[in-house]
Amino acid sequence: MCKEIVELRHQVSEGKPQYFLYDMRDLNDFTPEAKNYFAIYGQDHIQIAAVLVHSRFQEFSVNLWIKIKKPIVPMRIFTTKKDA
């Protein structure tokens, strides 16, 4: 599924840098393979990203991922869509 999401985002962006919102509020399981795929291919054509989470645990997990993977795209975590 992550490959389809990345491919769709590439089509929508038309190869131009975009602002992007990762809505992870309903995400319950994110496999290591999916995390690695997003780390390699998921940052193409993204200028800056907002990550929307629903819990402190999810916020902690995303922060940990950011510190370990060091994405090339600046990312910030939010708990409300309005703030994001």
DOFI-860149 format. One record per residue (C-alpha): residue number from 1; residue in one letter; chain; x negated, y, z negated. Coordinates in Angstrom, 2 decimals. Example, Ala and Ser with C-alpha at 12.3 -4.5 7.8 and 13.67 -1.06 7.14 Angstrom:
residues 2
@resi = 1 resn = A chain = A u = -12.30 v = -4.50 w = -7.80 $
@resi = 2 resn = S chain = A u = -13.67 v = -1.06 w = -7.14 $
//
This chain:
residues 84
@resi = 1 resn = M chain = A u = 0.00 v = 0.00 w = 0.00 $
@resi = 2 resn = C chain = A u = -2.82 v = 2.46 w = -0.75 $
@resi = 3 resn = K chain = A u = -4.12 v = 2.14 w = 2.83 $
@resi = 4 resn = E chain = A u = -0.69 v = 3.10 w = 4.17 $
@resi = 5 resn = I chain = A u = -0.52 v = 6.10 w = 1.84 $
@resi = 6 resn = V chain = A u = -3.94 v = 7.34 w = 2.93 $
@resi = 7 resn = E chain = A u = -3.14 v = 6.81 w = 6.63 $
@resi = 8 resn = L chain = A u = 0.16 v = 8.67 w = 6.30 $
@resi = 9 resn = R chain = A u = -1.55 v = 11.58 w = 4.54 $
@resi = 10 resn = H chain = A u = -4.16 v = 11.69 w = 7.32 $
@resi = 11 resn = Q chain = A u = -1.37 v = 11.92 w = 9.91 $
@resi = 12 resn = V chain = A u = 0.47 v = 14.65 w = 8.01 $
@resi = 13 resn = S chain = A u = -2.69 v = 16.72 w = 7.51 $
@resi = 14 resn = E chain = A u = -3.55 v = 16.58 w = 11.23 $
@resi = 15 resn = G chain = A u = -7.22 v = 16.56 w = 10.23 $
@resi = 16 resn = K chain = A u = -7.02 v = 19.92 w = 8.44 $
@resi = 17 resn = P chain = A u = -7.86 v = 20.48 w = 4.75 $
@resi = 18 resn = Q chain = A u = -4.73 v = 20.45 w = 2.58 $
@resi = 19 resn = Y chain = A u = -3.73 v = 20.95 w = -1.02 $
@resi = 20 resn = F chain = A u = -2.46 v = 17.66 w = -2.40 $
@resi = 21 resn = L chain = A u = -0.34 v = 16.47 w = -5.32 $
@resi = 22 resn = Y chain = A u = -0.87 v = 12.94 w = -6.61 $
@resi = 23 resn = D chain = A u = 2.33 v = 12.09 w = -8.49 $
@resi = 24 resn = M chain = A u = 1.30 v = 9.20 w = -10.72 $
@resi = 25 resn = R chain = A u = 4.21 v = 9.40 w = -13.17 $
@resi = 26 resn = D chain = A u = 5.87 v = 6.20 w = -11.93 $
@resi = 27 resn = L chain = A u = 2.64 v = 4.33 w = -11.30 $
@resi = 28 resn = N chain = A u = 2.30 v = 1.39 w = -13.67 $
@resi = 29 resn = D chain = A u = -0.57 v = -0.54 w = -12.12 $
@resi = 30 resn = F chain = A u = -3.51 v = 0.69 w = -10.08 $
@resi = 31 resn = T chain = A u = -5.87 v = -2.14 w = -9.13 $
@resi = 32 resn = P chain = A u = -9.64 v = -1.67 w = -9.08 $
@resi = 33 resn = E chain = A u = -9.55 v = -2.26 w = -5.31 $
@resi = 34 resn = A chain = A u = -7.01 v = 0.54 w = -4.85 $
@resi = 35 resn = K chain = A u = -9.06 v = 2.88 w = -7.04 $
@resi = 36 resn = N chain = A u = -12.17 v = 2.16 w = -4.98 $
@resi = 37 resn = Y chain = A u = -10.30 v = 2.63 w = -1.70 $
@resi = 38 resn = F chain = A u = -8.98 v = 6.01 w = -2.83 $
@resi = 39 resn = A chain = A u = -12.43 v = 7.00 w = -4.06 $
@resi = 40 resn = I chain = A u = -13.91 v = 6.30 w = -0.61 $
@resi = 41 resn = Y chain = A u = -11.13 v = 7.22 w = 1.84 $
@resi = 42 resn = G chain = A u = -8.53 v = 9.04 w = -0.23 $
@resi = 43 resn = Q chain = A u = -10.33 v = 12.38 w = -0.32 $
@resi = 44 resn = D chain = A u = -10.47 v = 13.01 w = 3.42 $
@resi = 45 resn = H chain = A u = -8.77 v = 16.27 w = 4.45 $
@resi = 46 resn = I chain = A u = -8.03 v = 17.31 w = 0.85 $
@resi = 47 resn = Q chain = A u = -9.26 v = 20.72 w = -0.26 $
@resi = 48 resn = I chain = A u = -8.04 v = 20.50 w = -3.86 $
@resi = 49 resn = A chain = A u = -5.81 v = 18.03 w = -5.72 $
@resi = 50 resn = A chain = A u = -3.36 v = 18.18 w = -8.60 $
@resi = 51 resn = V chain = A u = -2.70 v = 14.93 w = -10.45 $
@resi = 52 resn = L chain = A u = 0.69 v = 14.64 w = -12.13 $
@resi = 53 resn = V chain = A u = 0.84 v = 12.23 w = -15.09 $
@resi = 54 resn = H chain = A u = 3.52 v = 11.31 w = -17.63 $
@resi = 55 resn = S chain = A u = 1.55 v = 10.28 w = -20.71 $
@resi = 56 resn = R chain = A u = -1.60 v = 10.95 w = -22.68 $
@resi = 57 resn = F chain = A u = -2.82 v = 7.47 w = -21.82 $
@resi = 58 resn = Q chain = A u = -2.43 v = 8.17 w = -18.11 $
@resi = 59 resn = E chain = A u = -4.17 v = 11.51 w = -18.56 $
@resi = 60 resn = F chain = A u = -7.04 v = 9.75 w = -20.36 $
@resi = 61 resn = S chain = A u = -7.29 v = 7.12 w = -17.60 $
@resi = 62 resn = V chain = A u = -7.41 v = 9.73 w = -14.82 $
@resi = 63 resn = N chain = A u = -9.98 v = 11.81 w = -16.71 $
@resi = 64 resn = L chain = A u = -12.13 v = 8.71 w = -17.17 $
@resi = 65 resn = W chain = A u = -11.84 v = 7.87 w = -13.47 $
@resi = 66 resn = I chain = A u = -12.84 v = 11.45 w = -12.53 $
@resi = 67 resn = K chain = A u = -15.89 v = 11.31 w = -14.82 $
@resi = 68 resn = I chain = A u = -17.02 v = 7.92 w = -13.50 $
@resi = 69 resn = K chain = A u = -16.30 v = 8.36 w = -9.78 $
@resi = 70 resn = K chain = A u = -17.12 v = 12.08 w = -9.57 $
@resi = 71 resn = P chain = A u = -14.77 v = 12.86 w = -6.66 $
@resi = 72 resn = I chain = A u = -15.91 v = 15.43 w = -4.12 $
@resi = 73 resn = V chain = A u = -12.48 v = 17.08 w = -4.24 $
@resi = 74 resn = P chain = A u = -11.77 v = 19.30 w = -7.26 $
@resi = 75 resn = M chain = A u = -8.95 v = 17.71 w = -9.31 $
@resi = 76 resn = R chain = A u = -6.87 v = 18.95 w = -12.18 $
@resi = 77 resn = I chain = A u = -4.38 v = 17.01 w = -14.30 $
@resi = 78 resn = F chain = A u = -0.87 v = 18.25 w = -15.10 $
@resi = 79 resn = T chain = A u = 2.10 v = 16.88 w = -17.03 $
@resi = 80 resn = T chain = A u = 4.80 v = 18.92 w = -15.24 $
@resi = 81 resn = K chain = A u = 5.43 v = 19.39 w = -11.53 $
@resi = 82 resn = K chain = A u = 6.05 v = 23.11 w = -12.12 $
@resi = 83 resn = D chain = A u = 2.55 v = 23.58 w = -13.57 $
@resi = 84 resn = A chain = A u = 0.95 v = 21.46 w = -10.85 $
//
